[in-house]
Amino acid sequence: MGPIPFNNSYARLPAQLYTRLEPTAVSAPTLIRANHALARQLGIDADWLQSDQGIATIAGNHIPAGAEPLAAVYSGHQFGSYNPQLGDGRALLLGEVIDVNGQRRDIQLKGSGPTPYSRGGDGRSPLGPVIREYIVSEAMHALGVPTTRALAAVTTGDAVMRDTVLPGAVLARVAASHIRIGTFQFFAASKDSEALKSLVEHCLQRHYPQQAASDNPALALLQAVIRAQARLISRWQLLGFIHGVMNTDNMLIGGETVDYGPCAFMDEFDPAKVFSSIDRGGRYAYRNQPGIAHWNLAVLAQALLPLLHDGQEQAVALAQEAVDEFPALFEAAHLQGLADKLGVAEVSEADKPLVDELFQLMSDEHTDFTLTFRRLYDHANNPQAQVGQWFELPDSFIPWLSRWRKRLETDQLTAETREQRMRRANPALIPRNHKVEAVIRAAEDENDLAPFNAMVERLADPFELDSQSAEYILPPRPEEAVTRTFCGT
């Protein structure tokens, strides 16, 4: 294996889609962590990745053979307001590789210095957001959620000025691609049909090749993205994950979660929960995420109108029909996920009152989202131990539990299948906000990466439970609770 076996395709698209430039060098890069398993999957020599040359590559101080660094341009709706030009303001696509499964993957440097799209920013990232994204993106992967991945991270030896002076860092991020709804918006707004057609063809071949031969490629792409986003958002909801900035420039065409800025997992269940410090109106609250995804997909459909049909009226009809499918697709994915969490083959219409009552109880009693469902797994499969040693449901749940057990008795699932499905649907561990914050504080204030490494390693298996896991399982004490998260830009 060579250092990085680049095989680039985005750099072959029309030049107006990006600006070619090299990252800005840093003074003293030092490795934070290298993801050896992911490196091997990408065909990268893991030993090289943590060598001096590998560290220099991640920091932006060395451009390896085959790399074609570029910053992509896009626009987007941010909190509902359209910004006509955004783009990679602190990131560069280093290049692409074909992984061991034959899948094309981007390698992007995040925090690599200013670009033409930085809008006056420094193009850098503080250490804290890099650590947060490394922890949460890798945890999301372990939880089975489509996501960008963390290949490696380095400190830069340079200070970054935000509200205070912070240590700088760079993250090497891996994605199926970094093409966003906002990418299509930018070229639709500029009426660049060449770029739009190139993007549609590229995305179909790259992400949805089974639809690439469609008679209406733009419609095929729109429908595929809608299906992928319905599955993705249902996974977020089933895990109590709140993204925090569901702008159209933060929704990837490939259906992966991207940009872990002010994201957080709920502790106590609250449908109106918001963490992001900039989401003052609650636009991206937990309960709003499916509706926001639907809205964003309508924006994508609007951008594709010129390619859907030569006639405006027919194009709008095709777009509307496609977008109108999202609620049913989301509900189907969400109900199947709830069935797995509750240990039944499916959630029927007759089951919905039972489901609604559970969430009402969780809301009324402020029970922990993750541990409530994991405790149901215990009750259905192994009531002797598991999270019951740390967490028990309030007495108010007893009547509901009785009705739920009766429902299980009438279900067609075997005990073995129920156990397997419930275990995979109900993790014991998530990246608790207060633990992530403690890890960041240790790294920034004490230059201590041991808590970070320990957390990454433990969250790699979020479904397994042992007596040593209490610090990662337990919700925060009142004084530890994190109520606000920040972008870090």
PyMOL commands that set and color helices and strands:
alter all, ss='L'
color gray80, all
select helices_A, chain A and resi 10-12+15-17+36-41+46-49+52-59+127-142+181-189+193-207+209-211+217-239+248-250+286-308+312-323+326-342+349-365+369-381+386-389+395-409+415-425+433-446+450-458+467-473+478-480
alter helices_A, ss='H'
color red, helices_A
select strands_A, chain A and resi 18-20+30-34+70-72+76-78+81-83+91-98+104-110+125-126+149-161+165-175+241-242+264-265
alter strands_A, ss='S'
color yellow, strands_A
deselect
rebuild
show_as cartoon
